Amino acid sequence: MTSRIAVALAFLLLAPSVSMARGLKVGDKATNFSLKDSRGKTYTLDSFKTNVLVIWYEGKNSKEQNRWIKNKLKRLRNAGKLKDSTYNSIGIANFQETAVPNFLINMVIKSEIKKTGAIILCDRTGYMMKHWGFRNGRSNIYVFDKNRRLRWKTSGPLGKKMGNRLIRMIRRLQR
């Protein structure tokens, strides 16, 4: 009898963490976050007021997986087909993916910011991975609409067909 009670208690205690580990599903409203960039400025989900918000969660070994999509989005932005007033794309650096010291990661982030002008936030504790379901070792792309509902979720390299489908969705959401 006592072993059944112990099992039931263990299940009740572990159940919330199991459901949290699944992260966001398409259609879910995003939970808030508070992360700093490499200069120490704090950002929350509410810091971004656009119709569409694309979040890239990447680490040292995954930042090149979908570089072609980033480049295509940058070209569309430069051509005026993605407007700053309706579209925002941010990166979140996954500090959990590597044993490289934080100061070196910060140097790489600052260099990337200087090169691209992107906003890159630092997830030093794995908070976003735990709460949103991002995965280590993969390029994670989450797309949110103006109500901050998750509309697209992918992890890993995208082929041309799926990548172009993602871009078409982003363009539709910005309207």
N, C-alpha and C positions, 0 to 999 in steps of 0.2 A: 504494500500500500504506500509506504513512504517513498519507494522508488518512483512510483507513478506521479506522486506530488512533485518530487524533485524534477522529473522530466517535464511536467507541465510548467513549473516555474521557470525552468531553463528556456523552454519554448517561448514563454511570455516575455522573458528578458531579451532574448535574441531576435524576436520577430521584428521589432522596429528597425534594428540595424540591417536585417536582411532586406526589408522593403526599401530602406534608404539606399542600399548598395546598388539597386537597380537603376537609380537615377531618373532623369526626366524621360518621359515617353512623348512621342509626337502627339500634340494636342494639349499637353500639360502647360500650365502657366509657370513661368520661370520663378524660382525662389531667388531672393535677393542675395547679393554677395557684397563684400567690402574687401577690395584688393588694392595694393599700392603698385605704382609703376616703379621703375628702377631709380627714379629721383625722389621717391617718398610721397608723391601725391596720391591721395586716396580716391578711388572710384567705386561707385556702386552701380547696380543695374539701372537705377533711376538717373544716373549721369548721362545716359544716352536716350535722347528724345525722338529718334527718327522712326519712320514707318517700318523699316527693316533693320535688324541688327544681326550681323554675322559674327559669330565667335569662333575663333580658331584656337584650339587647345593643343599645343605641341611642345615637344621636348627636343633635346639636342639631336636625337636620332630620327625624328619624324618631320622636321620642319621642311624638308624638301619633297615629301611625298605628294603634295598637291600644289607645288609652286606654280605650275602652269595655270591653275585656276586663279590664284592670287594675281598673277601677271595679267590674265585676261580681264579680271575685274578692275585692275588698275587702269588698263587701256580704256575700258568702258567709262570709267570715272573721268579720265583725262579728256575723253571725247564728249563729255557732258551727258552721257546716257545713264549715268548713276550720279545723282545729285547729293551733295553733302546734307541738304535739308531733309532728305528722305531716306538716306542710306548711310549706315556706318558699319565698319568692319574693324574688329579689335582682335588682338592676339593675347593669349594668356600663356605665359611660359610655365611649363610643368617642371618644377624643380625636383620632383620626386623621381624623374626618369634617369637621372645621372648622379654620379658621385663627384662630379666636378665642383669645386668650391664655389660658393655663392658669388664671391667677388668676381670670379671669371665669367660666370653666367651673366652677371650685371653688365660687364664690359661688352659681351656679345650683344646683349639686348640694346644697350645704348648705341652700339654701332648700327644695328638693324633699324632703330628708330631714326637715326641720322640719315641713313640711306633711303628709307622708305617713307618716313613721316608718320608711320603707324603708331597707334596707341598699343603698347604692349604692357600687360599687367603681370605681376609676379605671384604665382601660386606656390608659396614656399612650403606650405603644410599639407598639400593634397586636398584642401577643402573642396575645390571644384570637382575633383575626381570622385570624392566620397558622396557629395550631394547632388551632382548633376549626372554622374555616370560616365565621365570621360575615361578613356583607356590609355594606359602607358604604352609607349612605343609606337603610337599611331597618330596620324594627323586626324584630329577630331574636328568636325565642322558642324556647328549648330546654327540654324537660322530661325530667328524669331520675328513675328509680325509686330505691328504697332501696339498690340495689347500684351506683348511679351509672351505669347503662346508659341511653343516650339512647333515649327512647321517642317523642319528637315533636320535629320540627325544621321550623321555618317561617321565611320571610324575606319581609317585606312586610305590607301590610294584609290582615287576614282579614275575610271576610264573616261575617254572622251565623251561617250554617249551620256553617262550619268553626270559628268561634270557640266556638260552643256545644259542638261536638264535642270541642274541646280542653279545655274546662272539665269536661265529663263524664269525660274521661280522667284529669284531675288528681284529681277526686273519687274515682274508682275506685282510683287508685294510692295515695292517702293511707291506705287501709284496711290 
